[in-house]
Amino acid sequence: MRRHRRASEGSPPGTPLLLRDPSVTLPEAAEQLGHSVATLSEHYAHVIAELNGQPPMAADDQVNLARAERARRASGPLGDD
C-alpha cells in the first residue's frame, strides 16, 4: 500500500517557508537553495502548487504558529496528539 505524502516531503527543510514568505523573492529563494530561478520553478513546482491559495506568511510567523499549535496539542487533556 502506497502512503500518501505531502508535496513538500523530500524538499530541503525550509523550502516551503521560503516560498510562502512574501519578503523572499524567487531569485533570493533560488540562491538560498543553490538553484537558478528556472531550476527552482521546475523542481519545486509541487511545493508551489501545495502552497497555492494559502495566504503569504513570513517564515518566522510560520514557525511561531507551528510551535504554538504543537504546544496547544501537548497541553491537551491527554497530553498527546
C-alpha positions as CSV (number, residue, x, y, z in Angstrom):
1,M,0.0,0.0,0.0
2,R,1.4,3.4,-1.0
3,R,1.4,6.1,1.6
4,H,0.1,9.5,0.7
5,R,2.7,12.1,1.3
6,R,2.7,15.9,1.4
7,A,4.0,17.5,-1.7
8,S,6.8,19.3,0.3
9,E,8.2,16.0,1.6
10,G,11.6,15.4,0.0
11,S,12.4,19.1,-0.3
12,P,15.2,20.6,1.7
13,P,14.0,21.8,5.1
14,G,12.7,25.4,4.9
15,T,11.8,25.3,1.3
16,P,8.0,25.8,1.9
17,L,8.9,28.6,4.4
18,L,10.9,30.4,1.8
19,L,8.4,30.0,-0.9
20,R,5.5,31.3,1.2
21,D,7.3,34.2,2.7
22,P,6.4,37.4,0.8
23,S,9.7,39.1,1.8
24,V,11.7,36.5,-0.1
25,T,11.7,36.8,-3.9
26,L,12.1,33.8,-6.2
27,P,15.6,34.8,-7.1
28,E,16.5,35.0,-3.4
29,A,14.9,31.7,-2.6
30,A,16.7,30.1,-5.6
31,E,20.1,31.5,-4.4
32,Q,19.5,30.2,-0.8
33,L,18.7,26.8,-2.2
34,G,21.6,26.8,-4.6
35,H,19.5,26.9,-7.8
36,S,18.6,29.1,-10.7
37,V,15.1,30.5,-10.8
38,A,14.3,28.1,-13.7
39,T,15.5,25.1,-11.6
40,L,13.6,26.3,-8.6
41,S,10.4,26.7,-10.6
42,E,10.8,23.3,-12.2
43,H,11.9,21.2,-9.2
44,Y,9.7,22.8,-6.6
45,A,6.6,23.2,-8.7
46,H,4.9,20.6,-6.5
47,V,5.7,22.7,-3.4
48,I,4.4,25.9,-5.1
49,A,1.2,24.0,-6.1
50,E,0.8,22.9,-2.4
51,L,1.1,26.5,-1.3
52,N,-1.4,27.8,-3.9
53,G,-4.3,29.5,-2.2
54,Q,-2.6,29.9,1.2
55,P,-2.0,33.4,2.3
56,P,1.6,34.7,2.3
57,M,3.2,34.4,5.7
58,A,6.7,35.4,6.9
59,A,8.9,32.4,7.8
60,D,9.2,33.5,11.4
61,D,5.4,33.7,11.7
62,Q,5.0,30.2,10.2
63,V,7.5,28.7,12.7
64,N,5.8,30.5,15.6
65,L,2.4,29.3,14.5
66,A,3.6,25.7,14.3
67,R,5.2,25.9,17.7
68,A,2.1,27.3,19.3
69,E,0.0,24.6,17.7
70,R,2.4,21.9,18.9
71,A,2.3,23.4,22.4
72,R,-1.5,23.5,22.3
73,R,-1.7,19.9,21.4
74,A,0.8,18.9,24.0
75,S,-1.2,20.7,26.7
76,G,-4.4,19.0,25.7
77,P,-6.4,16.8,28.1
78,L,-4.4,13.6,27.3
79,G,-1.1,15.4,26.5
80,D,-0.7,13.7,23.1
81,D,-1.6,14.4,19.5
